[in-house]
Amino acid sequence: MVDLARIKQIPYIKEIIKGDITKLSTITQLQNSLRRNGSEEKEMVVLADCSPNLTGAWITDRAKQIWLAEVALGISNFFLAEKFLTKVFQGEFFQELLKKIKISYKNVKSHKPKTSRKGSAEIYIVATERKNKEVQRYNKQFLLLDE
Ligand SMILES: C[S@@+](CC[C@H](N)C(=O)[O-])C[C@H]1O[C@@H](n2cnc3c(N)ncnc32)[C@H](O)[C@@H]1O
């Protein structure tokens, strides 16, 4: 698990990294953590519940939040995660993000859980069935990630 904030230990979470998902050094830390815990070779699910500090300037907040969801999609693509789930704020950037997710996943659905406040713009996207996994695995061997 990665978060900008320091998070207390959570049951069943093997390692919590305090870091910024937009930084390459954090992705390297995540990769090392997955290796240490023997998780890198397992089928992976990326769950992203990122939100920036809200300023109240709605367009800026939405743009930042969608950007974080896009970064999470990049991480999911890097690790060839089989499933990807992200929270997003609906608005002008939402359809673009959906299109990008559909490049990597066959099955993409959006869902507003009952527990989510009715007036809030948040919605969850659930993407399953990664496309072209073997081609991507082949391409990935040429990608070196380091500090
Ligand atoms: C809505 S909270 C969700 C936290 C957690 N899922 C929970 O239920 O307690 C959004 C979280 O996104 C984190 N966040 C925002 N920007 C981030 C970034 N660039 N890298 C990592 N975490 C980030 C914040 O620190 C915050 O804890």
The ligand as an SDF file (V2000), in Angstrom:
LIG
                    3D

 27 29  0  0  0  0  0  0  0  0999 V2000
   -9.8880    9.6760    0.1970 C   0  0  0  0  0  0  0  0  0  0  0  0
   -8.3360    9.3550    0.9690 S   0  0  0  0  0  0  0  0  0  0  0  0
   -8.4400    7.6080    0.9460 C   0  0  0  0  0  0  0  0  0  0  0  0
   -7.5440    6.9370    1.9010 C   0  0  0  0  0  0  0  0  0  0  0  0
   -7.9050    5.4770    2.2150 C   0  0  0  0  0  0  0  0  0  0  0  0
   -8.3390    4.7440    1.0520 N   0  0  0  0  0  0  0  0  0  0  0  0
   -8.9280    5.4280    3.3020 C   0  0  0  0  0  0  0  0  0  0  0  0
  -10.0490    4.9780    3.0560 O   0  0  0  0  0  0  0  0  0  0  0  0
   -8.5930    5.8330    4.4160 O   0  0  0  0  0  0  0  0  0  0  0  0
   -7.2400    9.8000   -0.3340 C   0  0  0  0  0  0  0  0  0  0  0  0
   -5.7960    9.5050   -0.0430 C   0  0  0  0  0  0  0  0  0  0  0  0
   -5.0220    9.7930   -1.2240 O   0  0  0  0  0  0  0  0  0  0  0  0
   -3.7220   10.0970   -0.7790 C   0  0  0  0  0  0  0  0  0  0  0  0
   -2.9480   10.7160   -1.8600 N   0  0  0  0  0  0  0  0  0  0  0  0
   -3.1940   11.8810   -2.5010 C   0  0  0  0  0  0  0  0  0  0  0  0
   -2.2380   12.1420   -3.4240 N   0  0  0  0  0  0  0  0  0  0  0  0
   -1.3700   11.0980   -3.3820 C   0  0  0  0  0  0  0  0  0  0  0  0
   -0.1670   10.8010   -4.0810 C   0  0  0  0  0  0  0  0  0  0  0  0
    0.3090   11.6040   -5.0260 N   0  0  0  0  0  0  0  0  0  0  0  0
    0.4900    9.6570   -3.7740 N   0  0  0  0  0  0  0  0  0  0  0  0
   -0.0030    8.8300   -2.7990 C   0  0  0  0  0  0  0  0  0  0  0  0
   -1.1390    9.0590   -2.1050 N   0  0  0  0  0  0  0  0  0  0  0  0
   -1.8160   10.1800   -2.3860 C   0  0  0  0  0  0  0  0  0  0  0  0
   -3.9740   11.0250    0.3940 C   0  0  0  0  0  0  0  0  0  0  0  0
   -2.8490   11.1140    1.2380 O   0  0  0  0  0  0  0  0  0  0  0  0
   -5.1770   10.3710    1.0630 C   0  0  0  0  0  0  0  0  0  0  0  0
   -4.8090    9.5450    2.1320 O   0  0  0  0  0  0  0  0  0  0  0  0
  1  2  1  0
  2  3  1  0
  2 10  1  0
  3  4  1  0
  4  5  1  0
  5  6  1  0
  5  7  1  0
  7  8  2  0
  7  9  1  0
 10 11  1  0
 11 12  1  0
 11 26  1  0
 12 13  1  0
 13 14  1  0
 13 24  1  0
 14 15  1  0
 14 23  1  0
 15 16  2  0
 16 17  1  0
 17 18  1  0
 17 23  2  0
 18 19  1  0
 18 20  2  0
 20 21  1  0
 21 22  2  0
 22 23  1  0
 24 25  1  0
 24 26  1  0
 26 27  1  0
M  CHG  2   2   1   9  -1
M  END
$$$$
